Amino acid sequence: MAKFPAINTSPLIFLSKANLLNLLQIVSSKIIVPEAVATEILAYGVVGLAPSYVF
């Protein structure tokens, strides 16, 4: 089993738009965001999802 969970683009977008990114802290203190997901999020320009959340 992985030490830290990873997340896809869709859940990040959904949680960001719902202003619920803090719910990720329930899952783990650290969430892995793969580079491809970070690139997609930055290209999409999700409001409320600052680059500091992505990297």
Backbone as JSON Lines, residues from 0, in Angstrom:
{"i":0,"aa":"M","n":[0.84,-1.18,0.0],"ca":[0.0,0.0,0.0],"c":[0.88,1.25,0.0]}
{"i":1,"aa":"A","n":[0.43,2.27,-0.73],"ca":[1.19,3.52,-0.84],"c":[1.23,4.24,0.5]}
{"i":2,"aa":"K","n":[2.34,4.94,0.74],"ca":[2.48,5.69,1.97],"c":[1.51,6.87,2.02]}
{"i":3,"aa":"F","n":[1.36,7.53,0.87],"ca":[0.44,8.67,0.77],"c":[-0.49,8.44,-0.42]}
{"i":4,"aa":"P","n":[-1.75,8.84,-0.3],"ca":[-2.68,8.67,-1.42],"c":[-2.43,9.69,-2.53]}
{"i":5,"aa":"A","n":[-2.82,9.32,-3.75],"ca":[-2.74,10.23,-4.9],"c":[-4.15,10.67,-5.27]}
{"i":6,"aa":"I","n":[-4.25,11.76,-5.99],"ca":[-5.56,12.28,-6.37],"c":[-5.56,12.63,-7.86]}
{"i":7,"aa":"N","n":[-6.72,12.47,-8.48],"ca":[-6.91,12.82,-9.89],"c":[-7.43,14.24,-10.03]}
{"i":8,"aa":"T","n":[-7.53,14.68,-11.27],"ca":[-7.98,16.04,-11.57],"c":[-9.42,16.29,-11.16]}
{"i":9,"aa":"S","n":[-10.32,15.4,-11.51],"ca":[-11.76,15.62,-11.25],"c":[-12.08,15.86,-9.78]}
{"i":10,"aa":"P","n":[-11.57,15.04,-8.86],"ca":[-11.86,15.33,-7.45],"c":[-11.31,16.67,-6.98]}
{"i":11,"aa":"L","n":[-10.14,17.04,-7.48],"ca":[-9.57,18.34,-7.1],"c":[-10.44,19.49,-7.6]}
{"i":12,"aa":"I","n":[-10.91,19.38,-8.83],"ca":[-11.77,20.43,-9.38],"c":[-13.07,20.51,-8.59]}
{"i":13,"aa":"F","n":[-13.69,19.35,-8.36],"ca":[-14.95,19.31,-7.62],"c":[-14.8,19.91,-6.21]}
{"i":14,"aa":"L","n":[-13.78,19.45,-5.48],"ca":[-13.57,19.94,-4.12],"c":[-13.24,21.43,-4.1]}
{"i":15,"aa":"S","n":[-12.47,21.88,-5.08],"ca":[-12.12,23.29,-5.16],"c":[-13.35,24.15,-5.41]}
{"i":16,"aa":"K","n":[-14.17,23.76,-6.38],"ca":[-15.36,24.54,-6.7],"c":[-16.36,24.55,-5.55]}
{"i":17,"aa":"A","n":[-16.37,23.49,-4.74],"ca":[-17.27,23.41,-3.59],"c":[-16.63,24.01,-2.34]}
{"i":18,"aa":"N","n":[-15.4,24.54,-2.48],"ca":[-14.66,25.09,-1.34],"c":[-14.49,24.06,-0.22]}
{"i":19,"aa":"L","n":[-14.16,22.83,-0.63],"ca":[-14.02,21.73,0.33],"c":[-12.66,21.05,0.27]}
{"i":20,"aa":"L","n":[-11.65,21.75,-0.19],"ca":[-10.32,21.14,-0.26],"c":[-9.82,20.68,1.11]}
{"i":21,"aa":"N","n":[-10.3,21.31,2.15],"ca":[-9.88,20.94,3.5],"c":[-10.28,19.5,3.86]}
{"i":22,"aa":"L","n":[-11.26,18.94,3.16],"ca":[-11.67,17.56,3.43],"c":[-10.56,16.55,3.11]}
{"i":23,"aa":"L","n":[-9.64,16.94,2.26],"ca":[-8.52,16.05,1.94],"c":[-7.66,15.76,3.17]}
{"i":24,"aa":"Q","n":[-7.65,16.67,4.13],"ca":[-6.86,16.48,5.35],"c":[-7.4,15.32,6.18]}
{"i":25,"aa":"I","n":[-8.65,14.96,5.97],"ca":[-9.22,13.82,6.69],"c":[-8.59,12.52,6.19]}
{"i":26,"aa":"V","n":[-8.31,12.48,4.89],"ca":[-7.74,11.28,4.27],"c":[-6.28,11.11,4.67]}
{"i":27,"aa":"S","n":[-5.52,12.18,4.59],"ca":[-4.09,12.11,4.87],"c":[-3.54,13.51,5.06]}
{"i":28,"aa":"S","n":[-2.44,13.61,5.77],"ca":[-1.8,14.91,5.96],"c":[-1.05,15.34,4.69]}
{"i":29,"aa":"K","n":[-0.8,14.39,3.79],"ca":[-0.12,14.68,2.54],"c":[-0.82,13.9,1.42]}
{"i":30,"aa":"I","n":[-1.12,14.6,0.33],"ca":[-1.76,13.99,-0.83],"c":[-0.83,14.16,-2.02]}
{"i":31,"aa":"I","n":[-0.58,13.1,-2.75],"ca":[0.27,13.15,-3.93],"c":[-0.56,13.65,-5.12]}
{"i":32,"aa":"V","n":[-0.06,14.68,-5.78],"ca":[-0.69,15.19,-7.0],"c":[0.3,14.91,-8.14]}
{"i":33,"aa":"P","n":[-0.01,13.92,-8.99],"ca":[0.9,13.61,-10.09],"c":[1.13,14.82,-10.99]}
{"i":34,"aa":"E","n":[2.28,14.85,-11.64],"ca":[2.65,15.99,-12.47],"c":[1.61,16.27,-13.56]}
{"i":35,"aa":"A","n":[1.09,15.22,-14.17],"ca":[0.09,15.4,-15.23],"c":[-1.18,16.06,-14.69]}
{"i":36,"aa":"V","n":[-1.55,15.71,-13.47],"ca":[-2.73,16.3,-12.83],"c":[-2.46,17.77,-12.52]}
{"i":37,"aa":"A","n":[-1.29,18.07,-11.99],"ca":[-0.93,19.45,-11.68],"c":[-0.94,20.31,-12.94]}
{"i":38,"aa":"T","n":[-0.4,19.78,-14.03],"ca":[-0.38,20.5,-15.3],"c":[-1.79,20.77,-15.8]}
{"i":39,"aa":"E","n":[-2.65,19.77,-15.7],"ca":[-4.04,19.93,-16.14],"c":[-4.77,20.96,-15.29]}
{"i":40,"aa":"I","n":[-4.57,20.92,-14.0],"ca":[-5.22,21.87,-13.09],"c":[-4.76,23.3,-13.4]}
{"i":41,"aa":"L","n":[-3.47,23.49,-13.59],"ca":[-2.95,24.82,-13.88],"c":[-3.44,25.32,-15.24]}
{"i":42,"aa":"A","n":[-3.56,24.43,-16.21],"ca":[-4.05,24.81,-17.54],"c":[-5.54,25.15,-17.49]}
{"i":43,"aa":"Y","n":[-6.29,24.41,-16.68],"ca":[-7.73,24.62,-16.56],"c":[-8.04,25.91,-15.81]}
{"i":44,"aa":"G","n":[-7.15,26.28,-14.89],"ca":[-7.33,27.53,-14.14],"c":[-8.45,27.45,-13.13]}
{"i":45,"aa":"V","n":[-8.43,26.46,-12.28],"ca":[-9.48,26.28,-11.29],"c":[-9.42,27.38,-10.25]}
{"i":46,"aa":"V","n":[-10.52,28.08,-10.07],"ca":[-10.61,29.15,-9.09],"c":[-10.53,28.54,-7.7]}
{"i":47,"aa":"G","n":[-9.69,29.1,-6.86],"ca":[-9.58,28.61,-5.49],"c":[-8.51,27.55,-5.31]}
{"i":48,"aa":"L","n":[-7.94,27.06,-6.41],"ca":[-6.9,26.05,-6.31],"c":[-5.59,26.7,-6.68]}
{"i":49,"aa":"A","n":[-4.93,27.23,-5.68],"ca":[-3.68,27.94,-5.89],"c":[-2.56,26.97,-6.24]}
{"i":50,"aa":"P","n":[-1.56,27.41,-7.0],"ca":[-0.44,26.54,-7.32],"c":[0.23,25.92,-6.1]}
{"i":51,"aa":"S","n":[0.17,26.58,-4.95],"ca":[0.78,26.01,-3.74],"c":[0.07,24.72,-3.32]}
{"i":52,"aa":"Y","n":[-1.21,24.59,-3.65],"ca":[-1.92,23.33,-3.37],"c":[-1.47,22.23,-4.31]}
{"i":53,"aa":"V","n":[-1.06,22.6,-5.5],"ca":[-0.75,21.61,-6.52],"c":[0.64,21.04,-6.35]}
{"i":54,"aa":"F","n":[1.61,21.86,-5.98],"ca":[2.97,21.36,-5.91],"c":[3.41,21.04,-4.54]}
